[in-house]
Amino acid sequence: MSINNKETSSTAASDPLAYTTPERLVQDFASRGLVVLAPESLGIPTEIHDRIYEQEKKAYHDRKPVTPSSIPDVLKVLNAPGLVAACNQLVGKNWAIVPFTHNASFTSGSHDQHWHKDDNGPYNSRKQRHHQAVQIEMLYYPQTVREDMGPTATIPYSHYWTYNHEENHDNFAGADHLDFNYPLSHMEREPVSGPDSKYGIDDIINRRTAHDVRMREAVTNTGWPLVQQFEAAPLRAGSVILYSHNMFHRGNHRRDNSGTWRDNPRFMWRFWLYRTTDTISSGSAPDEINWNSLGVDPLTSIDLSEAGEDVTAVWRYHHFWMKTGQTPPPHPSVSGISSEEREKEADRLFEQLRARNDEAEPARIGAAYRLASIGDSALAVRLLGRALYTERESVRRAATYGLIAVGPDATHTFLEAANSPIKWVRKAGVYGLGDISPLNDEVLEAVAARLQDDPSVYVRSVAAGTLGCLGRRAIATHIGESLVPACLDALVQSLAREENRLCMSKAQGRSIKFARPTDDCDVCEGGGVDFGLERFKPVRSAVRENALWSIVILCSHSAEIIGSALETTIGALKKVLRDDKNVICVGFAMDALNRLASLHPEDGKSFPLIEGLQKNLLSILGDLPIRSWEALVRGGLSAESLFAFKKPD
């Protein structure tokens, strides 16, 4: 049942939820940003979900940690053939899981979260937000979820729009907010339902509490097209939701009898998935979709005929990109217009690109994508390139996405931007190179220079992520593939230079939501976690973590591609495992080594380093006090290996 800005009572509880069909998967994800997989589509026995739920409920009652290693059937869900096939379409084969980052169960109860996007780096950190499907989120529900059990609240069709963050301290710490005053006014701390709630049962059931009103108004007040609150329920046990990492969402309070909560808890597992491979289609292009003729969205009941061209231009690009890995051709509507008409339309879109205020975010982004598809890449690059240098972040952001949508023809513009004296322009430039540029000597040199000596931690961390994106695309296209070892060399050298710092929340003595930039670091590096282990400390490094994220991507390919960088890469990863106090860095390093050993055993060429790694991998992992099993099993390690360790993680 969808909750679409209406005061809905339980009378609609019998309405079925429309699960996503395979033929609509990519189309719906590109437009809506959210798809729902039915339990039977996963291809695993349904009794697995019952076992997971009962084991989790026991651990919950016993106040014991709930992890994939303590409930190993969850690993079977992650490798379920139907789930893997769906994720392969959205984020490519051999997709990875961010380690030690919220990969655990969440229980619904009496409180609401505020509307937010999740951290777009590991655990309360910030990096660039890819519009392309580079990172997505997976939610798994081992039990039935009724409409009154606190189903996850989301805002479909919101994933391409956001707010400024570069010098906006409300959004400094990774998670962008719709209504930052909600936590500032301590409403997050107030129980909306349950025995301590101040509201009457009728107001709770019918969504009339001040909290419910505040949540609805936060969505309505954006002024963005199509966006409405959607609660994903009812769900059958074993359902999976996949949504864009950029989608606004929140935890939701329960509305049923709180006396039943202990015996009937609502659990949700969350995993962050990211792309390690690109698929470049050499076949025929996908058919053009008339987005406005699709009628009413069967999941959210939103009428897609109301989507304007600013919206559908974005959908068109990302549908084509997920299907082919390439930039779509110019929009068919511009094929017959004259040069004069094209120039006039481009000038109009350029003015629209500079529209003011937050509600104009879709208009700005839409104008940028429409310029990219106007049928004259030189014209588009010239105008979008001008916008890239504006003082307004919202315009720079739109211009960056528009230049990415142009494709490789925007490379020179991004190269110039990467060498700008303006930090925010350098960040946009080095980010754009990662999303569309071919890997060549000039591009590699520009990105490596930013990684090596840019004074901004933010720019260096974006450069570290860009090297993984460049290498991933080079391997898929075979353009610049010989430079992949040089990408790894630059990343390894970065690990030797960059240092962890005490996490910002502890260093500043405040909640991570209120962390601020410092003389040492101009980007949020997140809250630290040590899992109560002496080996680790609450330290972070955005650059180290992004460098290792990229190394995981490149290590998801064959040793032959890694070539001359293989020995130094393995050595650097082992050093991280041995010495690094940052558990997230260690999680990435163990996944990278695991992928080298496990993903390509069928390679015909013999590599002694890989053979040695395969022989010693369990011993290497055994020397660690903790392991990210969800990431390791996705990276090719068998789930049975879990039982080789006496103490489960």
Secondary structure as GFF3:
##gff-version 3
##sequence-region A 1 649
A	DSSP	three_ten_helix	10	12	.	.	.	ID=ss1
A	DSSP	three_ten_helix	22	24	.	.	.	ID=ss2
A	DSSP	alpha_helix	25	31	.	.	.	ID=ss3
A	DSSP	beta_strand	34	37	.	.	.	ID=ss4
A	DSSP	three_ten_helix	39	42	.	.	.	ID=ss5
A	DSSP	alpha_helix	47	61	.	.	.	ID=ss6
A	DSSP	alpha_helix	73	78	.	.	.	ID=ss7
A	DSSP	alpha_helix	81	91	.	.	.	ID=ss8
A	DSSP	beta_strand	96	97	.	.	.	ID=ss9
A	DSSP	beta_strand	105	107	.	.	.	ID=ss10
A	DSSP	beta_strand	135	141	.	.	.	ID=ss11
A	DSSP	beta_strand	153	154	.	.	.	ID=ss12
A	DSSP	three_ten_helix	169	171	.	.	.	ID=ss13
A	DSSP	alpha_helix	181	184	.	.	.	ID=ss14
A	DSSP	three_ten_helix	187	189	.	.	.	ID=ss15
A	DSSP	alpha_helix	201	205	.	.	.	ID=ss16
A	DSSP	alpha_helix	210	220	.	.	.	ID=ss17
A	DSSP	beta_strand	230	231	.	.	.	ID=ss18
A	DSSP	beta_strand	239	244	.	.	.	ID=ss19
A	DSSP	beta_strand	249	250	.	.	.	ID=ss20
A	DSSP	three_ten_helix	258	260	.	.	.	ID=ss21
A	DSSP	beta_strand	267	274	.	.	.	ID=ss22
A	DSSP	three_ten_helix	291	293	.	.	.	ID=ss23
A	DSSP	three_ten_helix	304	306	.	.	.	ID=ss24
A	DSSP	alpha_helix	309	324	.	.	.	ID=ss25
A	DSSP	three_ten_helix	332	334	.	.	.	ID=ss26
A	DSSP	alpha_helix	339	353	.	.	.	ID=ss27
A	DSSP	three_ten_helix	358	360	.	.	.	ID=ss28
A	DSSP	alpha_helix	361	372	.	.	.	ID=ss29
A	DSSP	alpha_helix	377	388	.	.	.	ID=ss30
A	DSSP	alpha_helix	393	406	.	.	.	ID=ss31
A	DSSP	three_ten_helix	408	410	.	.	.	ID=ss32
A	DSSP	alpha_helix	411	418	.	.	.	ID=ss33
A	DSSP	alpha_helix	423	436	.	.	.	ID=ss34
A	DSSP	alpha_helix	441	453	.	.	.	ID=ss35
A	DSSP	alpha_helix	457	477	.	.	.	ID=ss36
A	DSSP	three_ten_helix	481	483	.	.	.	ID=ss37
A	DSSP	alpha_helix	484	497	.	.	.	ID=ss38
A	DSSP	beta_strand	501	502	.	.	.	ID=ss39
A	DSSP	alpha_helix	504	508	.	.	.	ID=ss40
A	DSSP	three_ten_helix	512	514	.	.	.	ID=ss41
A	DSSP	beta_strand	539	540	.	.	.	ID=ss42
A	DSSP	alpha_helix	542	555	.	.	.	ID=ss43
A	DSSP	alpha_helix	559	562	.	.	.	ID=ss44
A	DSSP	three_ten_helix	563	565	.	.	.	ID=ss45
A	DSSP	alpha_helix	566	579	.	.	.	ID=ss46
A	DSSP	alpha_helix	583	598	.	.	.	ID=ss47
A	DSSP	alpha_helix	608	622	.	.	.	ID=ss48
A	DSSP	alpha_helix	629	634	.	.	.	ID=ss49
A	DSSP	three_ten_helix	639	644	.	.	.	ID=ss50
###
